[in-house]
Protein backbone atom coordinates (compact mmCIF):
# COMPACT_ATOMS: atom_id res chain seq x y z
CA UNK A 1 0.00 0.00 0.00
CA UNK A 2 2.66 2.44 1.01
CA UNK A 3 4.86 1.59 -1.96
CA UNK A 4 1.91 2.15 -4.31
CA UNK A 5 1.44 5.73 -3.09
CA UNK A 6 -0.99 5.59 -0.17
CA UNK A 7 0.44 8.67 1.54
CA UNK A 8 0.32 10.68 -1.70
CA UNK A 9 -3.26 9.54 -2.29
CA UNK A 10 -4.42 10.66 1.15
CA UNK A 11 -2.57 13.96 0.79
CA UNK A 12 -4.19 14.51 -2.60
CA UNK A 13 -7.64 13.86 -1.14
CA UNK A 14 -6.94 16.33 1.67
CA UNK A 15 -5.79 18.98 -0.78
CA UNK A 16 -8.92 18.51 -2.89
CA UNK A 17 -11.10 19.29 0.11
CA UNK A 18 -12.21 15.87 1.27
CA UNK A 19 -12.64 15.85 5.03
CA UNK A 20 -11.71 13.20 7.53
CA UNK A 21 -15.34 13.14 8.69
CA UNK A 22 -16.37 11.32 5.49
CA UNK A 23 -17.18 7.63 5.90
CA UNK A 24 -14.69 6.79 3.16
CA UNK A 25 -11.91 8.46 5.17
CA UNK A 26 -12.73 6.35 8.23
CA UNK A 27 -11.75 3.15 6.45
CA UNK A 28 -8.78 0.99 7.18
CA UNK A 29 -5.44 2.79 6.56
CA UNK A 30 -6.89 6.15 5.53
CA UNK A 31 -7.54 7.38 9.05
CA UNK A 32 -4.05 6.49 10.27
CA UNK A 33 -2.30 8.25 7.39
CA UNK A 34 -4.63 11.24 7.81
CA UNK A 35 -3.64 11.51 11.48
CA UNK A 36 0.03 11.49 10.53
CA UNK A 37 -0.41 14.10 7.81
CA UNK A 38 -2.24 16.32 10.29
CA UNK A 39 0.70 15.97 12.71
CA UNK A 40 -1.36 14.18 15.35
CA UNK A 41 0.88 11.12 15.38
CA UNK A 42 4.29 10.36 13.86
CA UNK A 43 4.22 8.62 10.46
CA UNK A 44 6.03 5.63 12.01
CA UNK A 45 3.16 5.19 14.47
CA UNK A 46 0.60 5.51 11.67
CA UNK A 47 2.39 2.80 9.70
CA UNK A 48 2.56 0.55 12.75
CA UNK A 49 -1.17 1.06 13.43
CA UNK A 50 -2.26 0.45 9.85
CA UNK A 51 -0.20 -2.74 9.63
CA UNK A 52 -1.59 -3.96 12.98
CA UNK A 53 -5.18 -3.08 12.13
CA UNK A 54 -4.90 -4.65 8.67
CA UNK A 55 -3.63 -7.89 10.21
CA UNK A 56 -6.50 -7.90 12.71
CA UNK A 57 -9.03 -7.25 9.95
CA UNK A 58 -7.60 -10.07 7.83
CA UNK A 59 -7.80 -12.46 10.80
CA UNK A 60 -11.48 -11.56 11.34
CA UNK A 61 -12.19 -12.14 7.64
CA UNK A 62 -10.52 -15.56 7.72
CA UNK A 63 -12.47 -16.51 10.85
CA UNK A 64 -15.73 -15.49 9.16
CA UNK A 65 -14.99 -17.31 5.91
CA UNK A 66 -13.91 -20.51 7.69
CA UNK A 67 -17.40 -20.69 9.20
CA UNK A 68 -19.02 -20.40 5.77
CA UNK A 69 -19.66 -23.93 4.46
CA UNK A 70 -20.18 -22.65 0.90
CA UNK A 71 -16.82 -20.86 0.72
CA UNK A 72 -14.37 -22.27 -1.80
CA UNK A 73 -10.68 -21.59 -1.28
CA UNK A 74 -8.47 -21.17 -4.33
CA UNK A 75 -4.69 -20.84 -4.28
CA UNK A 76 -3.22 -18.48 -6.84
CA UNK A 77 -0.15 -20.72 -7.15
CA UNK A 78 -2.33 -23.57 -8.47
CA UNK A 79 -3.16 -21.65 -11.66
CA UNK A 80 -1.11 -20.63 -14.67
CA UNK A 81 -2.62 -17.14 -14.61
CA UNK A 82 -5.71 -15.00 -14.27
CA UNK A 83 -7.56 -16.59 -17.19
CA UNK A 84 -7.18 -20.10 -15.82
CA UNK A 85 -8.31 -19.03 -12.35
CA UNK A 86 -11.28 -17.13 -13.78
CA UNK A 87 -12.28 -20.20 -15.79
CA UNK A 88 -12.24 -22.24 -12.57
CA UNK A 89 -14.30 -19.65 -10.70
CA UNK A 90 -16.91 -19.53 -13.47
CA UNK A 91 -17.03 -23.32 -13.54
CA UNK A 92 -17.65 -23.44 -9.79
CA UNK A 93 -20.39 -20.83 -10.14
CA UNK A 94 -22.11 -22.87 -12.86
CA UNK A 95 -21.90 -26.05 -10.75
CA UNK A 96 -23.58 -24.24 -7.86
CA UNK A 97 -26.25 -22.64 -10.03
CA UNK A 98 -24.93 -19.13 -9.47
CA UNK A 99 -24.26 -18.49 -13.16
CA UNK A 100 -25.48 -20.28 -16.24
RAGIUR-V901175 format. One line per field, one symbol per residue. ss: DSSP state (H for helix, E for strand, L for the rest). psi: psi as a letter, one per 30 degrees, with the letter a starting at -180 (. if undefined). burial: + if it has 9 or more other ideal C-beta (glycine too) atoms within 8 Angstrom, else -. Layout:
ss = ???
psi = ???
burial = ???
This chain:
ss = LLLLLHHHHHHHHHHLLLLLLLHHHHLLLHHHHHHHHLLLLLHHHHHHHHHHHHHHHHHHHHHHHHLLLLLLLLLHHHLLLHHHHHHHHHHHHHHLLLLL
psi = eefggeeeeeeeeefggklffkeffflkeeeeeeeeffgelleeeeeeeeeeeeeeeeeeeeeeeffjffkkkkkeffkfaeeeeeeeeeeeeeeggek.
burial = -----++--++-++----------+---+++++++++---+---+++-++--++--+----------------+----+----++--+++-+++------
